Amino acid sequence: MPQIEVPLLDPAVPKRARCLMIQGTSSDVGKSLLVAGLCRAYTRRGIAVRPFKAQNMSNNAAVSVDSDLPPGPDGELRRGEIGRAQALQARACKLPPSIHMNPVLLKPQAYVGSQVVLRGRALGNWPARHYHELKPTLMPAVLDSLRRTTAEADLVIVEGAGSGTEVYLRHCDITNMKLAELADLPVVVLTDNDRGGAIAAVVGTHVLHTEDERARIVGYIVNKFRGDFSLYEPGCRVISEQTGWPLLGVVRWFDAAGRLPAEDALALEKPAVGAGRGLTVVVPQLSRVANFDDLDPLAAEPGVAVRWIRPGEPIPADADVVLLPGSKTTRADLDVLRREGWDIDIRAHVRRGGRVVGLCAGFQMLGRVVRDPLGIEGDPGETAGLGLLDVDTTIGDDKRLIDIDRIDRVSGERVTGYEMHMGRTQGPGLERPWLRLVDGDGRETPEGAISADGRVMGAYVHGLFAADGFRRHWLGQLGAQISALDFEAQVEATLEALADHVEANLDLDALLALAR
């Protein structure tokens, strides 16, 4: 195992915040959304709140800027990456994201397990078995990041990962009960009523915990509830009788959840489809799709319908745009495109005059070849791209992480977003860039590539369509209906509605009193 060395906070810095931990009875019970709602609700009360999740597993990530990272060669602050859910929770607290809010991020990859990101920087790729051996060496960094977070807040809401009762992982736990024990955290158990089996899930959690772990749990919350609670209340009495834990509240189903960025690809098990009619954007569902919240602004447009194409389905002939999203494993997902016959469908789409957009890895796929000589994503080698843009990509071990806030000289519109990739793209196709990004000093940087007929385009910029002016310009070029949608304002309004929802369903004073 490698020696993990990270700078540690001065032990003399006192803990300021009280903490409350939310653990789930399984994955996808709504922990991340509930924490975001609590963060915004307590922030509105004037409390300095911070989110914290020791370990997240997601290919939906966000860029953060942190002074704790060593500066770059010219002294600029370095960027790190954390899970998208913690970035949203930071936004709920009206704060910029920090690497300490999510010190360990796992980004699943085909063949090689997951890329491990520690405090914003990639450690390398680890098979699952070897990662479980690595985890205990990461605990000092996790505890230090939690200490740093508690030193600057009044309240820290700590989110567990998956289920807190995965007993076969107890020996290497860094994010659930072991963390709660070492940091002395009170724990609230969250269960999902919508999927069924909530009673057994909470009672089973009680059975599988040790006596010390049970004593740390201060109560439970039933989430995603629909219907008449008076009919379900006897079930809650059974839970409390069997466990001795009090019911802390029932959170009803939040209809607007789909307007917020999803944490990970579990959301694609029931893919959201934009309700708009008019322009149809289809998105092949890749095996290691990443940062697919790039599609949220398009799906929110009333004149756009976004449809995810599952394996086994062809790309429909009536699609207006085929959009290739990000991926953690570009070459493996090129193989998926070919296995599903989507490469043939895409070429036919182009021949019919349709448009194709590639974002990040999707941009790489549009080129002639993707090379991985170091085996960063899997076995070393190269894979032919779709050949729709005259560019080549080489995957390297240096990850590019930057924020973008510039003016695009081509459209005349502001472009915001970020880059997060390990590939470098070159070739004659770059001489015809999709974007020409100008900074505040007037310096221009070409970005991406576009075909001579303007129908195939790609770029590395994530979040491109969240910029309202640019999105409207792009949709106007396609003849789509133009709306007055303010996407960022919609996200803010949804966070406010989520906080209202949490306030209406939970006793926030009682929860705050449980924190310590």
HELIX and SHEET records of a PDB file:
HELIX    1   1 LYS A   31  ARG A   44  1                                  14    
HELIX    2   2 ARG A   84  ALA A   92  1                                   9    
HELIX    3   3 ILE A   99  MET A  101  5                                   3    
HELIX    4   4 ALA A  128  THR A  150  1                                  23    
HELIX    5   5 VAL A  167  CYS A  172  5                                   6    
HELIX    6   6 MET A  177  ALA A  183  1                                   7    
HELIX    7   7 ALA A  198  LEU A  208  1                                  11    
HELIX    8   8 GLU A  211  ARG A  216  1                                   6    
HELIX    9   9 PHE A  229  THR A  243  1                                  15    
HELIX   10  10 ASP A  255  ARG A  259  5                                   5    
HELIX   11  11 ALA A  265  GLU A  269  5                                   5    
HELIX   12  12 PHE A  292  LEU A  295  5                                   4    
HELIX   13  13 ASP A  296  ALA A  299  1                                   4    
HELIX   14  14 THR A  330  ARG A  339  1                                  10    
HELIX   15  15 TRP A  342  ARG A  351  1                                  10    
HELIX   16  16 ALA A  361  MET A  365  1                                   5    
HELIX   17  17 PRO A  428  GLU A  431  5                                   4    
HELIX   18  18 LEU A  464  ALA A  466  5                                   3    
HELIX   19  19 ASP A  468  GLN A  477  1                                  10    
HELIX   20  20 PHE A  487  ASN A  505  1                                  19    
HELIX   21  21 LEU A  508  LEU A  514  1                                   7    
SHEET    1   A 6 VAL A  49  PHE A  52  0                                        
SHEET    2   A 6 LEU A 155  SER A 163  1                                        
SHEET    3   A 6 ARG A  18  GLY A  24  1                                        
SHEET    4   A 6 VAL A 187  ASP A 192  1                                        
SHEET    5   A 6 ILE A 217  PHE A 225  1                                        
SHEET    6   A 6 LEU A 247  ARG A 252  1                                        
SHEET    1   B 4 GLN A  55  MET A  57  0                                        
SHEET    2   B 4 VAL A 104  GLN A 109  1                                        
SHEET    3   B 4 GLY A 113  LEU A 118 -1                                        
SHEET    4   B 4 ARG A 121  TRP A 126 -1                                        
SHEET    1   C 2 ALA A  61  VAL A  65  0                                        
SHEET    2   C 2 ARG A  79  GLY A  83 -1                                        
SHEET    1   D 6 VAL A 304  ILE A 309  0                                        
SHEET    2   D 6 LEU A 279  PRO A 284  1                                        
SHEET    3   D 6 VAL A 321  LEU A 324  1                                        
SHEET    4   D 6 ARG A 355  LEU A 359  1                                        
SHEET    5   D 6 VAL A 456  ALA A 459  1                                        
SHEET    6   D 6 ALA A 449  ILE A 450 -1                                        
SHEET    1   E 2 VAL A 289  ALA A 290  0                                        
SHEET    2   E 2 GLY A 326  SER A 327 -1                                        
SHEET    1   F 4 GLY A 381  ALA A 384  0                                        
SHEET    2   F 4 VAL A 369  ASP A 372 -1                                        
SHEET    3   F 4 ASP A 392  ASP A 408  1                                        
SHEET    4   F 4 GLU A 413  GLN A 426 -1                                        
SHEET    1   G 5 GLY A 381  ALA A 384  0                                        
SHEET    2   G 5 VAL A 369  ASP A 372 -1                                        
SHEET    3   G 5 ASP A 392  ASP A 408  1                                        
SHEET    4   G 5 LEU A 435  VAL A 438 -1                                        
SHEET    5   G 5 GLU A 444  GLU A 447 -1                                        
END                                                                             
